[in-house]
Amino acid sequence: MSIGEYRRFNSDRQLFFIQKCESFSTVQHR
């Protein structure tokens, strides 16, 4: 695994995590 691949994988995971947290918080607010 190269540095570029690792960074891309990390950012993808972070984006997914952020989206999950956002959707979870919006569900809680309703």
mmCIF file as Biopython writes it, N, C-alpha, C and O atoms, coordinates in Angstrom:
data_model
#
loop_
_atom_site.group_PDB
_atom_site.id
_atom_site.type_symbol
_atom_site.label_atom_id
_atom_site.label_alt_id
_atom_site.label_comp_id
_atom_site.label_asym_id
_atom_site.label_entity_id
_atom_site.label_seq_id
_atom_site.pdbx_PDB_ins_code
_atom_site.Cartn_x
_atom_site.Cartn_y
_atom_site.Cartn_z
_atom_site.occupancy
_atom_site.B_iso_or_equiv
_atom_site.auth_seq_id
_atom_site.auth_asym_id
_atom_site.pdbx_PDB_model_num
ATOM 1   N N  . MET A ? 1  ? 0.860   -1.201 0.000  1.0 0.0 1  A 1 
ATOM 2   C CA . MET A ? 1  ? 0.000   0.000  0.000  1.0 0.0 1  A 1 
ATOM 3   C C  . MET A ? 1  ? 0.892   1.245  0.000  1.0 0.0 1  A 1 
ATOM 4   O O  . MET A ? 1  ? 1.736   1.422  0.878  1.0 0.0 1  A 1 
ATOM 5   N N  . SER A ? 2  ? 0.687   2.086  -0.987 1.0 0.0 2  A 1 
ATOM 6   C CA . SER A ? 2  ? 1.516   3.298  -1.076 1.0 0.0 2  A 1 
ATOM 7   C C  . SER A ? 2  ? 0.928   4.408  -0.210 1.0 0.0 2  A 1 
ATOM 8   O O  . SER A ? 2  ? -0.200  4.311  0.272  1.0 0.0 2  A 1 
ATOM 9   N N  . ILE A ? 3  ? 1.717   5.461  -0.025 1.0 0.0 3  A 1 
ATOM 10  C CA . ILE A ? 3  ? 1.253   6.589  0.807  1.0 0.0 3  A 1 
ATOM 11  C C  . ILE A ? 3  ? -0.014  7.198  0.206  1.0 0.0 3  A 1 
ATOM 12  O O  . ILE A ? 3  ? -0.965  7.482  0.934  1.0 0.0 3  A 1 
ATOM 13  N N  . GLY A ? 4  ? -0.038  7.400  -1.101 1.0 0.0 4  A 1 
ATOM 14  C CA . GLY A ? 4  ? -1.210  8.000  -1.754 1.0 0.0 4  A 1 
ATOM 15  C C  . GLY A ? 4  ? -2.457  7.154  -1.534 1.0 0.0 4  A 1 
ATOM 16  O O  . GLY A ? 4  ? -3.527  7.676  -1.221 1.0 0.0 4  A 1 
ATOM 17  N N  . GLU A ? 5  ? -2.307  5.847  -1.701 1.0 0.0 5  A 1 
ATOM 18  C CA . GLU A ? 5  ? -3.459  4.963  -1.501 1.0 0.0 5  A 1 
ATOM 19  C C  . GLU A ? 5  ? -3.944  5.030  -0.059 1.0 0.0 5  A 1 
ATOM 20  O O  . GLU A ? 5  ? -5.145  5.087  0.201  1.0 0.0 5  A 1 
ATOM 21  N N  . TYR A ? 6  ? -2.994  5.022  0.878  1.0 0.0 6  A 1 
ATOM 22  C CA . TYR A ? 6  ? -3.362  5.066  2.297  1.0 0.0 6  A 1 
ATOM 23  C C  . TYR A ? 6  ? -4.082  6.365  2.625  1.0 0.0 6  A 1 
ATOM 24  O O  . TYR A ? 6  ? -5.085  6.363  3.338  1.0 0.0 6  A 1 
ATOM 25  N N  . ARG A ? 7  ? -3.562  7.485  2.097  1.0 0.0 7  A 1 
ATOM 26  C CA . ARG A ? 7  ? -4.196  8.784  2.395  1.0 0.0 7  A 1 
ATOM 27  C C  . ARG A ? 7  ? -5.586  8.836  1.787  1.0 0.0 7  A 1 
ATOM 28  O O  . ARG A ? 7  ? -6.517  9.355  2.402  1.0 0.0 7  A 1 
ATOM 29  N N  . ARG A ? 8  ? -5.730  8.299  0.572  1.0 0.0 8  A 1 
ATOM 30  C CA . ARG A ? 8  ? -7.052  8.316  -0.057 1.0 0.0 8  A 1 
ATOM 31  C C  . ARG A ? 8  ? -8.019  7.444  0.742  1.0 0.0 8  A 1 
ATOM 32  O O  . ARG A ? 8  ? -9.170  7.825  0.957  1.0 0.0 8  A 1 
ATOM 33  N N  . PHE A ? 9  ? -7.555  6.286  1.177  1.0 0.0 9  A 1 
ATOM 34  C CA . PHE A ? 9  ? -8.391  5.389  1.978  1.0 0.0 9  A 1 
ATOM 35  C C  . PHE A ? 9  ? -8.784  6.062  3.288  1.0 0.0 9  A 1 
ATOM 36  O O  . PHE A ? 9  ? -9.928  5.954  3.730  1.0 0.0 9  A 1 
ATOM 37  N N  . ASN A ? 10 ? -7.831  6.757  3.904  1.0 0.0 10 A 1 
ATOM 38  C CA . ASN A ? 10 ? -8.096  7.433  5.173  1.0 0.0 10 A 1 
ATOM 39  C C  . ASN A ? 10 ? -9.143  8.531  4.988  1.0 0.0 10 A 1 
ATOM 40  O O  . ASN A ? 10 ? -10.075 8.639  5.784  1.0 0.0 10 A 1 
ATOM 41  N N  . SER A ? 11 ? -8.990  9.348  3.935  1.0 0.0 11 A 1 
ATOM 42  C CA . SER A ? 11 ? -9.937  10.443 3.710  1.0 0.0 11 A 1 
ATOM 43  C C  . SER A ? 11 ? -11.318 9.879  3.397  1.0 0.0 11 A 1 
ATOM 44  O O  . SER A ? 11 ? -12.327 10.427 3.841  1.0 0.0 11 A 1 
ATOM 45  N N  . ASP A ? 12 ? -11.371 8.780  2.630  1.0 0.0 12 A 1 
ATOM 46  C CA . ASP A ? 12 ? -12.666 8.163  2.326  1.0 0.0 12 A 1 
ATOM 47  C C  . ASP A ? 12 ? -13.343 7.705  3.611  1.0 0.0 12 A 1 
ATOM 48  O O  . ASP A ? 12 ? -14.545 7.901  3.794  1.0 0.0 12 A 1 
ATOM 49  N N  . ARG A ? 13 ? -12.555 7.086  4.507  1.0 0.0 13 A 1 
ATOM 50  C CA . ARG A ? 13 ? -13.121 6.608  5.765  1.0 0.0 13 A 1 
ATOM 51  C C  . ARG A ? 13 ? -13.598 7.780  6.607  1.0 0.0 13 A 1 
ATOM 52  O O  . ARG A ? 13 ? -14.650 7.707  7.242  1.0 0.0 13 A 1 
ATOM 53  N N  . GLN A ? 14 ? -12.821 8.870  6.614  1.0 0.0 14 A 1 
ATOM 54  C CA . GLN A ? 14 ? -13.220 10.045 7.399  1.0 0.0 14 A 1 
ATOM 55  C C  . GLN A ? 14 ? -14.517 10.632 6.845  1.0 0.0 14 A 1 
ATOM 56  O O  . GLN A ? 14 ? -15.414 10.993 7.607  1.0 0.0 14 A 1 
ATOM 57  N N  . LEU A ? 15 ? -14.616 10.728 5.511  1.0 0.0 15 A 1 
ATOM 58  C CA . LEU A ? 15 ? -15.829 11.270 4.900  1.0 0.0 15 A 1 
ATOM 59  C C  . LEU A ? 15 ? -17.032 10.414 5.280  1.0 0.0 15 A 1 
ATOM 60  O O  . LEU A ? 15 ? -18.086 10.941 5.638  1.0 0.0 15 A 1 
ATOM 61  N N  . PHE A ? 16 ? -16.874 9.103  5.201  1.0 0.0 16 A 1 
ATOM 62  C CA . PHE A ? 16 ? -17.971 8.201  5.549  1.0 0.0 16 A 1 
ATOM 63  C C  . PHE A ? 16 ? -18.367 8.382  7.010  1.0 0.0 16 A 1 
ATOM 64  O O  . PHE A ? 16 ? -19.551 8.423  7.342  1.0 0.0 16 A 1 
ATOM 65  N N  . PHE A ? 17 ? -17.361 8.489  7.881  1.0 0.0 17 A 1 
ATOM 66  C CA . PHE A ? 17 ? -17.625 8.659  9.311  1.0 0.0 17 A 1 
ATOM 67  C C  . PHE A ? 17 ? -18.356 9.974  9.569  1.0 0.0 17 A 1 
ATOM 68  O O  . PHE A ? 17 ? -19.305 10.018 10.352 1.0 0.0 17 A 1 
ATOM 69  N N  . ILE A ? 18 ? -17.910 11.053 8.902  1.0 0.0 18 A 1 
ATOM 70  C CA . ILE A ? 18 ? -18.542 12.365 9.090  1.0 0.0 18 A 1 
ATOM 71  C C  . ILE A ? 18 ? -19.990 12.315 8.612  1.0 0.0 18 A 1 
ATOM 72  O O  . ILE A ? 18 ? -20.885 12.822 9.288  1.0 0.0 18 A 1 
ATOM 73  N N  . GLN A ? 19 ? -20.225 11.703 7.447  1.0 0.0 19 A 1 
ATOM 74  C CA . GLN A ? 19 ? -21.590 11.609 6.927  1.0 0.0 19 A 1 
ATOM 75  C C  . GLN A ? 19 ? -22.467 10.818 7.891  1.0 0.0 19 A 1 
ATOM 76  O O  . GLN A ? 19 ? -23.624 11.173 8.119  1.0 0.0 19 A 1 
ATOM 77  N N  . LYS A ? 20 ? -21.911 9.739  8.461  1.0 0.0 20 A 1 
ATOM 78  C CA . LYS A ? 20 ? -22.672 8.925  9.397  1.0 0.0 20 A 1 
ATOM 79  C C  . LYS A ? 20 ? -23.040 9.747  10.628 1.0 0.0 20 A 1 
ATOM 80  O O  . LYS A ? 20 ? -24.175 9.695  11.102 1.0 0.0 20 A 1 
ATOM 81  N N  . CYS A ? 21 ? -22.072 10.506 11.140 1.0 0.0 21 A 1 
ATOM 82  C CA . CYS A ? 21 ? -22.328 11.328 12.329 1.0 0.0 21 A 1 
ATOM 83  C C  . CYS A ? 21 ? -23.374 12.395 12.023 1.0 0.0 21 A 1 
ATOM 84  O O  . CYS A ? 21 ? -24.259 12.657 12.838 1.0 0.0 21 A 1 
ATOM 85  N N  . GLU A ? 22 ? -23.269 13.011 10.842 1.0 0.0 22 A 1 
ATOM 86  C CA . GLU A ? 22 ? -24.220 14.067 10.484 1.0 0.0 22 A 1 
ATOM 87  C C  . GLU A ? 22 ? -25.628 13.495 10.381 1.0 0.0 22 A 1 
ATOM 88  O O  . GLU A ? 22 ? -26.574 14.081 10.909 1.0 0.0 22 A 1 
ATOM 89  N N  . SER A ? 23 ? -25.776 12.364 9.710  1.0 0.0 23 A 1 
ATOM 90  C CA . SER A ? 23 ? -27.102 11.773 9.556  1.0 0.0 23 A 1 
ATOM 91  C C  . SER A ? 23 ? -27.640 11.352 10.922 1.0 0.0 23 A 1 
ATOM 92  O O  . SER A ? 23 ? -28.834 11.486 11.189 1.0 0.0 23 A 1 
ATOM 93  N N  . PHE A ? 24 ? -26.769 10.848 11.779 1.0 0.0 24 A 1 
ATOM 94  C CA . PHE A ? 24 ? -27.185 10.427 13.118 1.0 0.0 24 A 1 
ATOM 95  C C  . PHE A ? 24 ? -27.678 11.630 13.919 1.0 0.0 24 A 1 
ATOM 96  O O  . PHE A ? 24 ? -28.702 11.547 14.597 1.0 0.0 24 A 1 
ATOM 97  N N  . SER A ? 25 ? -26.952 12.747 13.843 1.0 0.0 25 A 1 
ATOM 98  C CA . SER A ? 25 ? -27.341 13.937 14.607 1.0 0.0 25 A 1 
ATOM 99  C C  . SER A ? 25 ? -28.650 14.508 14.067 1.0 0.0 25 A 1 
ATOM 100 O O  . SER A ? 25 ? -29.495 14.957 14.841 1.0 0.0 25 A 1 
ATOM 101 N N  . THR A ? 26 ? -28.823 14.494 12.737 1.0 0.0 26 A 1 
ATOM 102 C CA . THR A ? 26 ? -30.063 15.029 12.175 1.0 0.0 26 A 1 
ATOM 103 C C  . THR A ? 26 ? -31.235 14.152 12.603 1.0 0.0 26 A 1 
ATOM 104 O O  . THR A ? 26 ? -32.327 14.662 12.854 1.0 0.0 26 A 1 
ATOM 105 N N  . VAL A ? 27 ? -31.023 12.849 12.688 1.0 0.0 27 A 1 
ATOM 106 C CA . VAL A ? 27 ? -32.095 11.948 13.129 1.0 0.0 27 A 1 
ATOM 107 C C  . VAL A ? 27 ? -32.448 12.246 14.581 1.0 0.0 27 A 1 
ATOM 108 O O  . VAL A ? 27 ? -33.622 12.228 14.952 1.0 0.0 27 A 1 
ATOM 109 N N  . GLN A ? 28 ? -31.444 12.519 15.399 1.0 0.0 28 A 1 
ATOM 110 C CA . GLN A ? 28 ? -31.701 12.798 16.814 1.0 0.0 28 A 1 
ATOM 111 C C  . GLN A ? 28 ? -32.460 14.114 16.990 1.0 0.0 28 A 1 
ATOM 112 O O  . GLN A ? 28 ? -33.273 14.246 17.905 1.0 0.0 28 A 1 
ATOM 113 N N  . HIS A ? 29 ? -32.193 15.085 16.115 1.0 0.0 29 A 1 
ATOM 114 C CA . HIS A ? 29 ? -32.814 16.406 16.285 1.0 0.0 29 A 1 
ATOM 115 C C  . HIS A ? 29 ? -34.311 16.359 16.001 1.0 0.0 29 A 1 
ATOM 116 O O  . HIS A ? 29 ? -35.050 17.222 16.474 1.0 0.0 29 A 1 
ATOM 117 N N  . ARG A ? 30 ? -34.776 15.367 15.236 1.0 0.0 30 A 1 
ATOM 118 C CA . ARG A ? 30 ? -36.200 15.365 14.871 1.0 0.0 30 A 1 
ATOM 119 C C  . ARG A ? 30 ? -37.057 14.738 15.957 1.0 0.0 30 A 1 
ATOM 120 O O  . ARG A ? 30 ? -38.276 14.657 15.810 1.0 0.0 30 A 1 
#
